[in-house]
């Protein structure tokens, strides 16, 4: 992930090994990380059971907020691919009956948003 892209708030793909090492303690029995993304200090993870948002807070980042969204709670989602002049792709996720999306994340051009879309579709259409 490029520095400019990170500063603009766009997430890039993180390696499964680093995600497992850092966040494996959050997984329950039978749960596995499928893909994850880093955005400067924050991370969002797609497992086979849920989406986990990890937000590091404060100057040192020692305080961490974890938000877990089971796929069964997702009522709809949308993706927007990156264009020629628009350098970022976007994911929006609505939970339960909320009018506005609960999650809005932007990805840099290196992320294939169609792969993200496939994971969410696979788990929400079971």
Secondary structure, 3 states (H helix, E strand, C coil): CCHHHHHCCEEEEECHHHHHHHHHHHCCCCCCEEEEEEECCEEEEEECCEEEEEEEECCCCCEEEEEEEEHHHEEEEEEECCCCCCCEEEEEEEECCCCCCCEEEEEECCCCHHHHHHHHHHHHCC
